[in-house]
Amino acid sequence: MPDRFKPTSRLHGFLIAGMVCLAGIQHAEAATYQVGPTRSYKDLSKVTTLLAPGDIVEVDGNAIYPGGVSFKNNGTAEKKIIIRGIRIKGNRPVIAGVVGAPVFPSAIVRFLGSHYVMEGFDITPAGDAKAARGFYTVADDISLRDSVVHDCPFTGISGSDAAGSLRLEYVEIHHCGAGEGQHQIYVCSSNSLYPKAVFHMEFCYLHDGTGGNNVKSRVARTELYYNWIEGAYYHELDLDGADPKDQVPGTANLVREDAEVVGNVLMKLPTTHGLVANVGGDSCGWSNGRYRFVNNTIILPSTAVGGAVVFQLKNAVQTFEAYNNLLYRMGGGPVNVLGAAKLFRGIDCKIVGSNNWIPTKSINIPATFKDTIMGADPNLRNIDRFDFTPLGDGMLAGKGAMSTPSPPGLDFPDPLPAPLYCPAIRTVHPVNRAIQRKKTSGSVDIGAFDVPGEK
């Protein structure tokens, strides 16, 4: 095991040279552990109990390691524990199954300790029927980066109702979920332990859900930036309130659940049974939240099991904001912008928005949407190949609103002023490279992508 103990001062070094040092005047030094077929540690479970704040675990790629791994030790906010996959021959390390797990559903990777970063892994059940969850956290300040989670029959990525903040960057999630109740991503947080918890997801690629919603969140604040999200069995986004039965009694309504959705592609496929975004609540929790959709490209199929509904407000919503979004239906047909509202009587939801591109003959466009642009064809570069880049001679270039205000007296907290990047690209696993949106003088394009050639 690496020596963690080093002198804390020059005087201490002299003392060590001349006498036996005292444990009380030493401090722990971060260590690096290497895991791989040719290393001293053959799998992750051999190092989990050794970890301390600031430690790094390097796991060799081009190899398969047993799952069912639990990380219980805590890092700190200043010294996070890093679990890093090292590509070998271009291949990530694979964590597969849940060796020795007694029950279904078990998690392939589970975090009980807080303040971790995990990056560079392929997480999969690999046919293990008990490996129902891919990446599961019951902790706070957990990040997953540059990884793929797939083929989980329960949930791909999940956070429990006892968890805190979770961050996803450059992650691909596919073929996860079951029925209407198990999702590709399902995250919650504890209102009593972590009332300011944040679920942040950026540059991720979600596709081919086998059940449930692509993203279901009950976290105090949800931030979805620059993702490509398509192909949910049900809703692409389901943004709800905390479930009272899973919170400390009396705390479910103490935290308002908000969500900001900026610069994403949200795409429904013909086999979908749901809609693009349900906001406010489900049969369990009411958010009483504030919701902000800005510069998204939203694509609906020409035909769909569940129709062509874009947004639905349900249970309890304080505010709903929609600016600079492109709403398009394959083939050019109309959409149902705001499906039948399911807000309970007495709920006064303030709806604002402007400069959204909406197909001609669409229905349920809120009267409070201003400067709506309507047409049959937004002139995208190659819709059949899912290239939704707007062309300069179309109706999107420079037509976005520069000002995106909240309803008076109901400001969205700490909003992203404007989209800074273009989203992840379909069919290509996200890489650690962000394409920055171009700055324009006094104007912004509608949708998630820039008009090419602008300066």
C-alpha positions as a Markdown table, in Angstrom:
| # | Residue | x | y | z |
|---|---|---|---|---|
| 1 | Met | 0.0 | 0.0 | 0.0 |
| 2 | Pro | 1.4 | 3.5 | -0.8 |
| 3 | Asp | 2.8 | 5.4 | 2.1 |
| 4 | Arg | 0.4 | 8.2 | 2.9 |
| 5 | Phe | 2.4 | 9.9 | 5.6 |
| 6 | Lys | 4.8 | 12.7 | 4.8 |
| 7 | Pro | 6.4 | 15.5 | 6.8 |
| 8 | Thr | 4.3 | 18.6 | 7.2 |
| 9 | Ser | 7.2 | 20.9 | 7.8 |
| 10 | Arg | 11.0 | 21.1 | 7.5 |
| 11 | Leu | 11.3 | 20.9 | 11.3 |
| 12 | His | 9.2 | 17.7 | 11.2 |
| 13 | Gly | 11.6 | 16.3 | 8.6 |
| 14 | Phe | 14.5 | 16.9 | 10.9 |
| 15 | Leu | 12.6 | 15.2 | 13.7 |
| 16 | Ile | 12.0 | 12.2 | 11.6 |
| 17 | Ala | 15.7 | 12.0 | 10.8 |
| 18 | Gly | 16.6 | 12.0 | 14.4 |
| 19 | Met | 13.8 | 10.3 | 16.3 |
| 20 | Val | 10.7 | 8.2 | 16.0 |
| 21 | Cys | 8.0 | 10.6 | 14.7 |
| 22 | Leu | 4.6 | 10.9 | 16.4 |
| 23 | Ala | 1.5 | 10.0 | 14.5 |
| 24 | Gly | -0.2 | 13.1 | 15.8 |
| 25 | Ile | 2.0 | 15.4 | 13.7 |
| 26 | Gln | 1.5 | 13.7 | 10.4 |
| 27 | His | -1.1 | 14.1 | 7.7 |
| 28 | Ala | -2.3 | 11.8 | 4.9 |
| 29 | Glu | -0.9 | 12.2 | 1.3 |
| 30 | Ala | -3.1 | 11.3 | -1.6 |
| 31 | Ala | -2.3 | 8.0 | -3.3 |
| 32 | Thr | -2.7 | 6.5 | -6.8 |
| 33 | Tyr | -3.9 | 2.9 | -7.1 |
| 34 | Gln | -3.6 | 1.0 | -10.4 |
| 35 | Val | -6.1 | -1.7 | -11.3 |
| 36 | Gly | -5.8 | -4.1 | -14.2 |
| 37 | Pro | -5.1 | -7.7 | -15.3 |
| 38 | Thr | -1.3 | -7.2 | -14.9 |
| 39 | Arg | -1.6 | -4.9 | -11.8 |
| 40 | Ser | -1.4 | -5.8 | -8.1 |
| 41 | Tyr | -5.1 | -5.0 | -7.8 |
| 42 | Lys | -7.1 | -7.1 | -10.3 |
| 43 | Asp | -10.5 | -5.5 | -9.8 |
| 44 | Leu | -12.1 | -2.3 | -8.3 |
| 45 | Ser | -13.5 | -4.0 | -5.2 |
| 46 | Lys | -10.0 | -4.6 | -4.0 |
| 47 | Val | -9.3 | -0.9 | -3.6 |
| 48 | Thr | -12.6 | 0.6 | -2.5 |
| 49 | Thr | -11.9 | 0.3 | 1.3 |
| 50 | Leu | -8.5 | 1.9 | 0.9 |
| 51 | Leu | -9.7 | 5.2 | -0.6 |
| 52 | Ala | -9.2 | 8.6 | 1.1 |
| 53 | Pro | -9.8 | 12.2 | 0.0 |
| 54 | Gly | -7.7 | 13.1 | -3.1 |
| 55 | Asp | -6.9 | 9.5 | -4.1 |
| 56 | Ile | -6.9 | 8.4 | -7.7 |
| 57 | Val | -7.7 | 5.0 | -9.1 |
| 58 | Glu | -6.5 | 4.2 | -12.6 |
| 59 | Val | -8.2 | 1.2 | -14.3 |
| 60 | Asp | -6.7 | -0.3 | -17.4 |
| 61 | Gly | -8.9 | -0.4 | -20.5 |
| 62 | Asn | -9.4 | -3.2 | -23.0 |
| 63 | Ala | -10.4 | -5.5 | -20.1 |
| 64 | Ile | -13.6 | -6.5 | -18.3 |
| 65 | Tyr | -14.0 | -6.2 | -14.5 |
| 66 | Pro | -16.7 | -7.6 | -12.2 |
| 67 | Gly | -19.4 | -5.1 | -11.2 |
| 68 | Gly | -21.4 | -4.9 | -8.0 |
| 69 | Val | -18.9 | -2.4 | -6.8 |
| 70 | Ser | -19.8 | -0.1 | -3.9 |
| 71 | Phe | -17.7 | 3.0 | -3.0 |
| 72 | Lys | -18.4 | 3.8 | 0.7 |
| 73 | Asn | -15.5 | 6.0 | 1.7 |
| 74 | Asn | -15.9 | 9.8 | 1.5 |
| 75 | Gly | -13.8 | 12.3 | -0.4 |
| 76 | Thr | -14.2 | 16.0 | 0.2 |
| 77 | Ala | -15.4 | 18.9 | -1.9 |
| 78 | Glu | -11.8 | 20.1 | -2.1 |
| 79 | Lys | -10.2 | 16.6 | -2.6 |
| 80 | Lys | -12.5 | 14.4 | -4.5 |
| 81 | Ile | -11.7 | 10.7 | -5.1 |
| 82 | Ile | -11.2 | 10.1 | -8.8 |
| 83 | Ile | -11.9 | 6.7 | -10.5 |
| 84 | Arg | -10.4 | 6.9 | -13.9 |
| 85 | Gly | -10.6 | 4.5 | -16.8 |
| 86 | Ile | -7.5 | 4.5 | -19.0 |
| 87 | Arg | -8.1 | 3.6 | -22.6 |
| 88 | Ile | -5.9 | 0.8 | -24.0 |
| 89 | Lys | -6.0 | 0.1 | -27.8 |
| 90 | Gly | -8.8 | 2.7 | -27.8 |
| 91 | Asn | -11.1 | 0.7 | -25.5 |
| 92 | Arg | -12.4 | 1.8 | -22.1 |
| 93 | Pro | -12.5 | -0.6 | -19.2 |
| 94 | Val | -15.8 | -2.5 | -19.0 |
| 95 | Ile | -17.6 | -3.0 | -15.6 |
| 96 | Ala | -20.0 | -5.8 | -16.1 |
| 97 | Gly | -22.7 | -7.6 | -14.1 |
| 98 | Val | -23.0 | -7.8 | -10.3 |
| 99 | Val | -20.9 | -10.7 | -9.1 |
| 100 | Gly | -22.2 | -12.1 | -5.8 |
| 101 | Ala | -25.3 | -9.8 | -5.7 |
| 102 | Pro | -28.0 | -11.4 | -3.6 |
| 103 | Val | -31.1 | -9.7 | -5.0 |
| 104 | Phe | -32.7 | -7.9 | -7.9 |
| 105 | Pro | -32.4 | -5.1 | -8.6 |
| 106 | Ser | -28.7 | -4.7 | -7.9 |
| 107 | Ala | -26.4 | -1.9 | -9.1 |
| 108 | Ile | -23.3 | -2.5 | -11.2 |
| 109 | Val | -21.6 | 0.6 | -9.7 |
| 110 | Arg | -23.0 | 2.2 | -6.5 |
| 111 | Phe | -21.9 | 5.3 | -4.5 |
| 112 | Leu | -22.6 | 5.4 | -0.8 |
| 113 | Gly | -19.7 | 7.8 | -0.1 |
| 114 | Ser | -19.7 | 11.4 | -1.4 |
| 115 | His | -17.4 | 13.6 | -3.5 |
| 116 | Tyr | -16.4 | 11.3 | -6.3 |
| 117 | Val | -15.5 | 11.7 | -10.0 |
| 118 | Met | -15.8 | 8.6 | -12.2 |
| 119 | Glu | -14.7 | 8.8 | -15.8 |
| 120 | Gly | -13.8 | 6.7 | -18.8 |
| 121 | Phe | -15.9 | 3.5 | -18.3 |
| 122 | Asp | -18.3 | 1.2 | -20.1 |
| 123 | Ile | -21.0 | 0.1 | -17.6 |
| 124 | Thr | -23.2 | -2.8 | -18.6 |
| 125 | Pro | -25.1 | -5.9 | -17.2 |
| 126 | Ala | -23.5 | -8.1 | -19.8 |
| 127 | Gly | -26.4 | -10.5 | -19.5 |
| 128 | Asp | -26.5 | -10.6 | -15.7 |
| 129 | Ala | -30.2 | -10.7 | -14.8 |
| 130 | Lys | -29.6 | -9.2 | -11.4 |
| 131 | Ala | -27.7 | -6.2 | -12.7 |
| 132 | Ala | -30.8 | -4.0 | -13.1 |
| 133 | Arg | -29.2 | -0.6 | -12.3 |
| 134 | Gly | -26.1 | 0.7 | -14.1 |
| 135 | Phe | -24.9 | 3.7 | -12.1 |
| 136 | Tyr | -26.5 | 4.3 | -8.7 |
| 137 | Thr | -25.9 | 7.0 | -6.1 |
| 138 | Val | -27.1 | 7.4 | -2.6 |
| 139 | Ala | -24.5 | 10.1 | -2.0 |
| 140 | Asp | -23.7 | 13.8 | -2.7 |
| 141 | Asp | -21.4 | 15.5 | -5.2 |
| 142 | Ile | -21.0 | 12.5 | -7.6 |
| 143 | Ser | -19.8 | 13.0 | -11.2 |
| 144 | Leu | -19.8 | 10.6 | -14.2 |
| 145 | Arg | -17.9 | 11.6 | -17.3 |
| 146 | Asp | -16.8 | 10.3 | -20.7 |
| 147 | Ser | -18.7 | 7.0 | -20.1 |
| 148 | Val | -21.4 | 4.8 | -21.6 |
| 149 | Val | -24.2 | 3.1 | -19.6 |
| 150 | His | -26.3 | 0.6 | -21.5 |
| 151 | Asp | -28.7 | -2.3 | -21.6 |
| 152 | Cys | -29.8 | -2.0 | -18.0 |
| 153 | Pro | -33.3 | -3.6 | -17.6 |
| 154 | Phe | -34.2 | -1.3 | -14.7 |
| 155 | Thr | -32.6 | 2.1 | -14.8 |
| 156 | Gly | -29.4 | 3.2 | -16.5 |
| 157 | Ile | -28.4 | 6.0 | -14.1 |
| 158 | Ser | -30.3 | 6.7 | -10.9 |
| 159 | Gly | -30.1 | 8.8 | -7.7 |
| 160 | Ser | -32.0 | 7.8 | -4.6 |
| 161 | Asp | -34.3 | 10.0 | -2.6 |
| 162 | Ala | -31.4 | 10.1 | 0.0 |
| 163 | Ala | -28.9 | 11.5 | -2.5 |
| 164 | Gly | -27.6 | 15.0 | -3.2 |
| 165 | Ser | -26.1 | 16.5 | -6.3 |
| 166 | Leu | -25.2 | 14.5 | -9.5 |
| 167 | Arg | -23.3 | 15.7 | -12.6 |
| 168 | Leu | -23.2 | 13.9 | -16.0 |
| 169 | Glu | -20.8 | 15.1 | -18.7 |
| 170 | Tyr | -20.2 | 13.4 | -22.1 |
| 171 | Val | -22.1 | 10.3 | -21.2 |
| 172 | Glu | -24.0 | 8.0 | -23.5 |
| 173 | Ile | -27.1 | 6.1 | -22.2 |
| 174 | His | -29.0 | 3.7 | -24.3 |
| 175 | His | -31.3 | 0.6 | -24.2 |
| 176 | Cys | -32.3 | 1.1 | -20.5 |
| 177 | Gly | -35.6 | 1.1 | -18.8 |
| 178 | Ala | -38.8 | -1.0 | -18.7 |
| 179 | Gly | -42.5 | -0.3 | -19.1 |
| 180 | Glu | -43.7 | 3.1 | -18.0 |
| 181 | Gly | -42.0 | 3.1 | -14.6 |
| 182 | Gln | -38.3 | 2.3 | -15.1 |
| 183 | His | -36.3 | 5.0 | -16.9 |
| 184 | Gln | -33.0 | 5.6 | -18.7 |
| 185 | Ile | -32.2 | 8.3 | -16.1 |
| 186 | Tyr | -34.2 | 8.7 | -12.8 |
| 187 | Val | -32.7 | 11.0 | -10.2 |
| 188 | Cys | -34.1 | 12.2 | -6.9 |
| 189 | Ser | -32.6 | 14.1 | -3.9 |
| 190 | Ser | -33.2 | 14.4 | -0.2 |
| 191 | Asn | -35.1 | 17.6 | 0.7 |
| 192 | Ser | -33.9 | 17.4 | 4.3 |
| 193 | Leu | -30.2 | 16.6 | 3.7 |
| 194 | Tyr | -29.6 | 18.4 | 0.4 |
| 195 | Pro | -32.2 | 21.1 | -0.1 |
| 196 | Lys | -30.0 | 22.7 | -2.7 |
| 197 | Ala | -29.1 | 19.6 | -4.7 |
| 198 | Val | -28.5 | 20.0 | -8.4 |
| 199 | Phe | -28.8 | 17.5 | -11.2 |
| 200 | His | -26.6 | 18.8 | -14.0 |
| 201 | Met | -26.3 | 17.0 | -17.4 |
| 202 | Glu | -24.4 | 18.4 | -20.4 |
| 203 | Phe | -23.1 | 17.1 | -23.7 |
| 204 | Cys | -24.8 | 13.7 | -23.2 |
| 205 | Tyr | -26.4 | 11.5 | -25.8 |
| 206 | Leu | -29.6 | 9.5 | -24.8 |
| 207 | His | -31.2 | 7.2 | -27.3 |
| 208 | Asp | -33.2 | 3.9 | -27.7 |
| 209 | Gly | -34.9 | 3.8 | -24.4 |
| 210 | Thr | -36.5 | 0.4 | -23.7 |
| 211 | Gly | -39.0 | 1.8 | -21.2 |
| 212 | Gly | -40.1 | 4.8 | -19.2 |
| 213 | Asn | -38.7 | 8.3 | -19.7 |
| 214 | Asn | -35.3 | 9.4 | -21.0 |
| 215 | Val | -34.8 | 11.8 | -18.1 |
| 216 | Lys | -37.0 | 11.8 | -15.0 |
| 217 | Ser | -35.9 | 14.2 | -12.2 |
| 218 | Arg | -37.2 | 15.1 | -8.8 |
| 219 | Val | -34.1 | 17.0 | -7.8 |
| 220 | Ala | -34.3 | 20.5 | -6.3 |
| 221 | Arg | -32.7 | 22.0 | -9.4 |
| 222 | Thr | -32.3 | 20.3 | -12.8 |
| 223 | Glu | -29.9 | 21.7 | -15.4 |
| 224 | Leu | -30.0 | 20.1 | -18.9 |
| 225 | Tyr | -27.5 | 21.8 | -21.2 |
| 226 | Tyr | -26.4 | 20.9 | -24.8 |
| 227 | Asn | -27.6 | 17.3 | -24.8 |
| 228 | Trp | -29.1 | 15.1 | -27.6 |
| 229 | Ile | -32.1 | 13.3 | -26.1 |
| 230 | Glu | -34.2 | 11.1 | -28.3 |
| 231 | Gly | -36.2 | 7.9 | -28.5 |
| 232 | Ala | -37.8 | 7.5 | -25.1 |
| 233 | Tyr | -40.5 | 4.9 | -24.7 |
| 234 | Tyr | -42.6 | 7.6 | -22.9 |
| 235 | His | -41.6 | 11.2 | -22.2 |
| 236 | Glu | -38.2 | 12.6 | -23.3 |
| 237 | Leu | -38.3 | 14.7 | -20.1 |
| 238 | Asp | -40.4 | 14.2 | -17.0 |
| 239 | Leu | -39.6 | 17.0 | -14.4 |
| 240 | Asp | -41.5 | 16.4 | -11.2 |
| 241 | Gly | -41.7 | 17.2 | -7.5 |
| 242 | Ala | -40.4 | 15.1 | -4.7 |
| 243 | Asp | -42.3 | 12.0 | -3.8 |
| 244 | Pro | -43.7 | 12.5 | -0.3 |
| 245 | Lys | -43.6 | 8.9 | 0.7 |
| 246 | Asp | -39.8 | 8.8 | 0.0 |
| 247 | Gln | -38.9 | 12.0 | 1.9 |
| 248 | Val | -38.6 | 12.8 | 5.6 |
| 249 | Pro | -42.3 | 13.4 | 6.7 |
| 250 | Gly | -43.2 | 17.0 | 6.2 |
| 251 | Thr | -40.3 | 17.9 | 3.9 |
| 252 | Ala | -41.6 | 17.0 | 0.5 |
| 253 | Asn | -43.1 | 20.5 | -0.1 |
| 254 | Leu | -40.4 | 22.5 | 1.6 |
| 255 | Val | -38.2 | 22.6 | -1.5 |
| 256 | Arg | -39.4 | 23.9 | -4.9 |
| 257 | Glu | -38.1 | 21.8 | -7.8 |
| 258 | Asp | -37.0 | 24.0 | -10.8 |
| 259 | Ala | -35.5 | 23.0 | -14.1 |
| 260 | Glu | -33.6 | 24.9 | -16.9 |
| 261 | Val | -33.4 | 23.3 | -20.3 |
| 262 | Val | -31.0 | 25.1 | -22.7 |
| 263 | Gly | -29.5 | 24.2 | -26.1 |
| 264 | Asn | -30.7 | 20.6 | -26.4 |
| 265 | Val | -32.0 | 18.5 | -29.2 |
| 266 | Leu | -35.2 | 16.8 | -27.9 |
| 267 | Met | -36.4 | 14.4 | -30.5 |
| 268 | Lys | -39.4 | 12.0 | -30.4 |
| 269 | Leu | -39.6 | 8.9 | -32.6 |
| 270 | Pro | -42.7 | 7.4 | -34.2 |
| 271 | Thr | -42.9 | 4.6 | -31.7 |
| 272 | Thr | -43.2 | 6.9 | -28.7 |
| 273 | His | -46.1 | 6.7 | -26.3 |
| 274 | Gly | -45.5 | 10.0 | -24.5 |
| 275 | Leu | -44.7 | 13.7 | -25.2 |
| 276 | Val | -41.6 | 15.8 | -25.2 |
| 277 | Ala | -41.7 | 17.3 | -21.7 |
| 278 | Asn | -44.0 | 16.8 | -18.8 |
| 279 | Val | -43.3 | 19.5 | -16.2 |
| 280 | Gly | -44.6 | 20.1 | -12.7 |
| 281 | Gly | -45.5 | 16.6 | -11.4 |
| 282 | Asp | -46.7 | 13.1 | -11.8 |
| 283 | Ser | -49.0 | 10.9 | -9.8 |
| 284 | Cys | -46.6 | 11.2 | -6.8 |
| 285 | Gly | -45.0 | 14.6 | -6.5 |
| 286 | Trp | -45.9 | 18.3 | -7.1 |
| 287 | Ser | -42.9 | 20.6 | -7.8 |
| 288 | Asn | -44.6 | 24.0 | -7.6 |
| 289 | Gly | -41.5 | 24.8 | -9.8 |
| 290 | Arg | -40.2 | 27.2 | -12.3 |
| 291 | Tyr | -39.3 | 26.0 | -15.7 |
| 292 | Arg | -37.2 | 27.6 | -18.4 |
| 293 | Phe | -36.8 | 26.2 | -22.0 |
| 294 | Val | -34.4 | 28.3 | -24.2 |
| 295 | Asn | -32.8 | 27.6 | -27.6 |
| 296 | Asn | -33.8 | 24.0 | -27.9 |
| 297 | Thr | -34.4 | 22.2 | -31.2 |
| 298 | Ile | -37.5 | 20.0 | -30.6 |
| 299 | Ile | -38.4 | 17.4 | -33.3 |
| 300 | Leu | -41.6 | 15.4 | -33.4 |
| 301 | Pro | -42.4 | 12.5 | -35.8 |
| 302 | Ser | -44.9 | 12.7 | -38.7 |
| 303 | Thr | -46.9 | 10.0 | -36.9 |
| 304 | Ala | -46.7 | 8.9 | -33.3 |
| 305 | Val | -48.5 | 6.6 | -30.9 |
| 306 | Gly | -48.9 | 9.4 | -28.4 |
| 307 | Gly | -49.6 | 12.2 | -30.9 |
| 308 | Ala | -47.5 | 15.4 | -31.3 |
| 309 | Val | -47.7 | 17.1 | -27.9 |
| 310 | Val | -44.6 | 19.2 | -27.0 |
| 311 | Phe | -45.2 | 20.5 | -23.4 |
| 312 | Gln | -47.6 | 19.5 | -20.7 |
| 313 | Leu | -48.0 | 21.4 | -17.4 |
| 314 | Lys | -49.2 | 19.1 | -14.6 |
| 315 | Asn | -50.2 | 19.4 | -10.9 |
| 316 | Ala | -48.4 | 22.6 | -9.7 |
| 317 | Val | -46.2 | 24.9 | -11.8 |
| 318 | Gln | -45.3 | 28.5 | -10.8 |
| 319 | Thr | -43.8 | 29.6 | -14.1 |
| 320 | Phe | -43.1 | 28.3 | -17.6 |
| 321 | Glu | -40.7 | 30.2 | -19.9 |
| 322 | Ala | -40.0 | 29.3 | -23.6 |
| 323 | Tyr | -37.7 | 31.4 | -25.7 |
| 324 | Asn | -36.0 | 30.8 | -29.1 |
| 325 | Asn | -37.1 | 27.2 | -29.4 |
| 326 | Leu | -37.5 | 25.5 | -32.8 |
| 327 | Leu | -40.5 | 23.2 | -32.8 |
| 328 | Tyr | -40.7 | 21.0 | -35.9 |
| 329 | Arg | -42.6 | 18.0 | -37.0 |
| 330 | Met | -41.1 | 15.7 | -39.6 |
| 331 | Gly | -42.9 | 16.3 | -42.8 |
| 332 | Gly | -43.9 | 19.7 | -41.8 |
| 333 | Gly | -47.1 | 19.0 | -40.0 |
| 334 | Pro | -48.6 | 21.0 | -37.0 |
| 335 | Val | -47.8 | 20.3 | -33.4 |
| 336 | Asn | -49.7 | 20.7 | -30.1 |
| 337 | Val | -47.6 | 23.2 | -28.3 |
| 338 | Leu | -49.1 | 23.1 | -24.8 |
| 339 | Gly | -51.2 | 20.0 | -24.4 |
| 340 | Ala | -54.3 | 19.9 | -22.2 |
| 341 | Ala | -53.1 | 21.5 | -18.9 |
| 342 | Lys | -53.5 | 19.3 | -15.9 |
| 343 | Leu | -53.0 | 22.0 | -13.3 |
| 344 | Phe | -55.2 | 21.8 | -10.3 |
| 345 | Arg | -57.8 | 24.5 | -9.7 |
| 346 | Gly | -56.4 | 27.5 | -7.9 |
| 347 | Ile | -52.9 | 27.1 | -9.4 |
| 348 | Asp | -52.0 | 30.3 | -11.2 |
| 349 | Cys | -49.2 | 29.4 | -13.6 |
| 350 | Lys | -47.5 | 32.4 | -15.3 |
| 351 | Ile | -46.5 | 31.5 | -18.9 |
| 352 | Val | -44.1 | 33.7 | -20.9 |
| 353 | Gly | -42.1 | 33.3 | -24.1 |
| 354 | Ser | -41.1 | 34.8 | -27.4 |
| 355 | Asn | -39.4 | 34.2 | -30.7 |
| 356 | Asn | -40.2 | 30.5 | -31.0 |
| 357 | Trp | -40.5 | 28.9 | -34.4 |
| 358 | Ile | -43.7 | 26.9 | -34.6 |
| 359 | Pro | -45.2 | 25.1 | -37.6 |
| 360 | Thr | -48.2 | 26.6 | -39.4 |
| 361 | Lys | -51.6 | 25.4 | -38.1 |
| 362 | Ser | -50.2 | 24.3 | -34.8 |
| 363 | Ile | -52.6 | 24.4 | -31.8 |
| 364 | Asn | -52.5 | 25.4 | -28.1 |
| 365 | Ile | -50.0 | 28.2 | -28.6 |
| 366 | Pro | -50.1 | 30.2 | -25.3 |
| 367 | Ala | -51.5 | 33.7 | -25.8 |
| 368 | Thr | -48.6 | 35.1 | -23.8 |
| 369 | Phe | -46.1 | 33.9 | -26.4 |
| 370 | Lys | -44.9 | 36.9 | -28.3 |
| 371 | Asp | -43.3 | 37.3 | -31.7 |
| 372 | Thr | -43.9 | 33.7 | -32.7 |
| 373 | Ile | -42.5 | 32.8 | -36.1 |
| 374 | Met | -44.7 | 30.4 | -38.0 |
| 375 | Gly | -44.0 | 28.6 | -41.3 |
| 376 | Ala | -43.9 | 25.2 | -43.1 |
| 377 | Asp | -40.2 | 24.8 | -43.4 |
| 378 | Pro | -37.5 | 26.2 | -41.1 |
| 379 | Asn | -34.9 | 25.4 | -43.8 |
| 380 | Leu | -32.6 | 23.0 | -41.9 |
| 381 | Arg | -29.6 | 21.5 | -43.6 |
| 382 | Asn | -30.5 | 17.8 | -43.9 |
| 383 | Ile | -33.5 | 16.7 | -41.9 |
| 384 | Asp | -33.5 | 13.2 | -43.3 |
| 385 | Arg | -30.0 | 12.7 | -41.9 |
| 386 | Phe | -30.9 | 14.4 | -38.6 |
| 387 | Asp | -28.7 | 17.4 | -39.4 |
| 388 | Phe | -30.8 | 20.2 | -37.9 |
| 389 | Thr | -28.3 | 23.0 | -38.6 |
| 390 | Pro | -30.3 | 26.1 | -39.8 |
| 391 | Leu | -29.3 | 27.6 | -43.1 |
| 392 | Gly | -28.6 | 31.3 | -43.4 |
| 393 | Asp | -31.4 | 32.0 | -45.9 |
| 394 | Gly | -34.0 | 30.4 | -43.6 |
| 395 | Met | -36.3 | 31.8 | -40.9 |
| 396 | Leu | -34.0 | 31.1 | -37.9 |
| 397 | Ala | -30.9 | 33.2 | -38.5 |
| 398 | Gly | -30.7 | 36.1 | -36.1 |
| 399 | Lys | -34.4 | 35.8 | -35.2 |
| 400 | Gly | -34.0 | 34.9 | -31.6 |
| 401 | Ala | -34.8 | 37.1 | -28.6 |
| 402 | Met | -31.8 | 38.6 | -26.9 |
| 403 | Ser | -33.8 | 39.3 | -23.7 |
| 404 | Thr | -35.5 | 36.3 | -22.1 |
| 405 | Pro | -37.1 | 37.6 | -18.9 |
| 406 | Ser | -39.0 | 35.7 | -16.3 |
| 407 | Pro | -42.6 | 36.7 | -15.3 |
| 408 | Pro | -42.5 | 39.8 | -13.0 |
| 409 | Gly | -41.6 | 39.0 | -9.4 |
| 410 | Leu | -41.0 | 35.3 | -10.3 |
| 411 | Asp | -37.4 | 35.3 | -11.5 |
| 412 | Phe | -35.8 | 32.0 | -12.5 |
| 413 | Pro | -32.9 | 31.6 | -10.1 |
| 414 | Asp | -29.4 | 32.1 | -11.6 |
| 415 | Pro | -30.4 | 31.4 | -15.2 |
| 416 | Leu | -27.9 | 30.7 | -18.0 |
| 417 | Pro | -27.9 | 34.0 | -19.8 |
| 418 | Ala | -27.5 | 32.5 | -23.3 |
| 419 | Pro | -26.6 | 29.1 | -24.8 |
| 420 | Leu | -22.8 | 28.9 | -25.0 |
| 421 | Tyr | -22.3 | 25.7 | -27.0 |
| 422 | Cys | -24.0 | 23.4 | -29.6 |
| 423 | Pro | -25.3 | 20.1 | -28.4 |
| 424 | Ala | -23.9 | 16.6 | -28.6 |
| 425 | Ile | -24.2 | 15.0 | -32.0 |
| 426 | Arg | -26.5 | 12.0 | -32.8 |
| 427 | Thr | -24.9 | 8.6 | -33.5 |
| 428 | Val | -21.5 | 9.7 | -32.4 |
| 429 | His | -20.5 | 9.0 | -28.8 |
| 430 | Pro | -19.8 | 12.4 | -27.1 |
| 431 | Val | -16.1 | 13.3 | -26.8 |
| 432 | Asn | -14.5 | 15.8 | -24.5 |
| 433 | Arg | -14.9 | 18.6 | -27.0 |
| 434 | Ala | -17.5 | 21.3 | -26.9 |
| 435 | Ile | -18.4 | 23.3 | -30.0 |
| 436 | Gln | -18.8 | 26.9 | -28.9 |
| 437 | Arg | -21.7 | 28.8 | -30.4 |
| 438 | Lys | -20.6 | 31.9 | -32.4 |
| 439 | Lys | -21.1 | 35.3 | -31.0 |
| 440 | Thr | -23.3 | 37.5 | -33.2 |
| 441 | Ser | -23.6 | 41.3 | -33.0 |
| 442 | Gly | -26.9 | 42.0 | -31.4 |
| 443 | Ser | -28.7 | 38.8 | -32.5 |
| 444 | Val | -29.1 | 35.1 | -31.7 |
| 445 | Asp | -30.3 | 32.2 | -33.9 |
| 446 | Ile | -33.3 | 30.2 | -33.0 |
| 447 | Gly | -32.8 | 26.6 | -32.0 |
| 448 | Ala | -29.8 | 24.6 | -30.6 |
| 449 | Phe | -27.5 | 25.1 | -33.5 |
| 450 | Asp | -25.7 | 28.1 | -35.1 |
| 451 | Val | -26.3 | 29.1 | -38.7 |
| 452 | Pro | -23.0 | 28.2 | -40.4 |
| 453 | Gly | -20.7 | 30.9 | -41.5 |
| 454 | Glu | -21.9 | 33.6 | -39.0 |
| 455 | Lys | -19.4 | 35.7 | -37.3 |
